[in-house]
Amino acid sequence: MQEDFLHYIWQHQYFDKTDLTTDDGQLITVLRPGHRNPDAGPDFLNARLQVGEVEWSGAVEIHLRASDWHRHHHQTDPKYDQVVLHVVHAADAEVQRTNGSVIPVLELAARLPAGALAAYEQLQRQPPEALLPCAALLPQVPELTRTMMLGRTLLERMEQKADRVTELHERLGQDWEATAWHALAAAFGFQKNNEPLSRLAKALPLALLRRYRADARQLAALMFGQAGFLDDEPLDDFSRDLRTEYEFLRHKHNLHGTALAVHEWNFLRLRPANFPTVRLAQLTALLHARPTLFDALLTAHDVRALEQFFRAPLPEYWQTHTRPGRPGKVAPLGRSSVDLLITNTVVPLRVAHARSVGQPEQVEAALSLLDQLPPEHNRLTDTYEAAGFRHACAADSQALLALERGYCAPRRCVHCGIGASLLRPRRQ
């Protein structure tokens, strides 16, 4: 058993209150259980209790064993002097505040609802490889409960991604266009090369790239030169010309010491269409073809408009070369890649902006883009779909990913609406 189960039981008061007494026999009446404390200090604040003849207002601390109070050194921490009741599974020790006064203890071991405890233990003993610990119990969960939980996890996932965009926006001096550039650059790494592309964006500030956006040759020279790919032999006439141009621009803008090296990029086990050089060519074409990034991404009304935005035409050379000086057929940016860019970059970017300007209706508009995208299919989403979860669009995929990573994998069942439904005591 984990403490979070006792937190759940206390918060919802799902325990037998018949002749409720402290370990020393004082009668307890719970007038208000308090609210969860997300910060350091006691677990529940602003509780109201009557213990014996005295009514108390204060905090409630919860442990599996009363002796955990001493193990966590609460007896020397003034933050815990406000505790008026110590709720435990097993009362194996007397506990005191910093002034030595004894704190009443309530033991719950014999008062827990048997059905809830059995369901909790069943969920917790599922092996780590079980993606969905409640799979066997899901038929007991109403469809509405599942739907509401997936709506919650979708919002949580997009809020987390938007938080990262907001942090980036702050670091870049609250410049939304620069934020879009950095976010898109990292996204074009498609996991395998996110990190080097992020560093390339830092090495090539948008203010510099704007000066050369209209010249495809100079823009490509900056991008591929700073990425280190123009030192990658063998080169042909085209790429040698880019290298000459890059050397001129490098000296002009004092770019010494900021370029990446070829070995920092990952080509291993990637198809040519996913080579970082191909992605860099696509990103360069996008910068050349689109006068603005952020405004275009913000004002696109639907997925079709965004697909058109990302389908910037590749120059002829990059249609026939997978690396500078190395011929190979290159396909245009695929539909699945565009879908990932919209899901992982455009939607969080728009959510972050909507929050910053206080337009909650634009958050909904951004999330609605996910309803227009097809679902992702992988082992995780297939498992949840087989268990009966709705999986019809990218919004569903994102919600399922968040459910697994935020609740199922860490076994945070008591914090999940689905798990809480299973743990709720049934009326006899």
Buried (B, 14 or more C-beta within 10 A) or exposed (E): EBBBBBBBBBBBEBBEEEEBBBBEEBEBEBEEBBEEBEEEBBBBBBBBBBBBEEEBEBBBBBBBBBBBBBEEEBBEBEBBBBBBBBBBBBBBBBBBBEEEEEBBBBBBEEBBBEBBBEBBEBBBEBEEEBBBBBBEBBEEBEEEBBBBBBBBBBBBBBBEBBBEBBEBBEEBEEBBBBBBBBBBBBBBBBEBBBBBBBBBBEBBBBEBBBEBBEEBBBBBBBBBBBBBBBBBEEBEEBBBBBBEBBEEBBEEBEBEEBBBEBEBBBBEEBEBBBBBBBBBBBBBBBBBBBEBBBEBBBEBEEBEEBBEBBBBEBBEBBBEBBBBBBEBEBEBBEEEBBBBBBBBBBBBBBBBBBBBEEEEEBBEBBBEBBEBBEBBEEEBBBBBBEBEBBBEBBBBBBBBBBBBEBBBBEBEBBBBBBBBBBBBBEEE
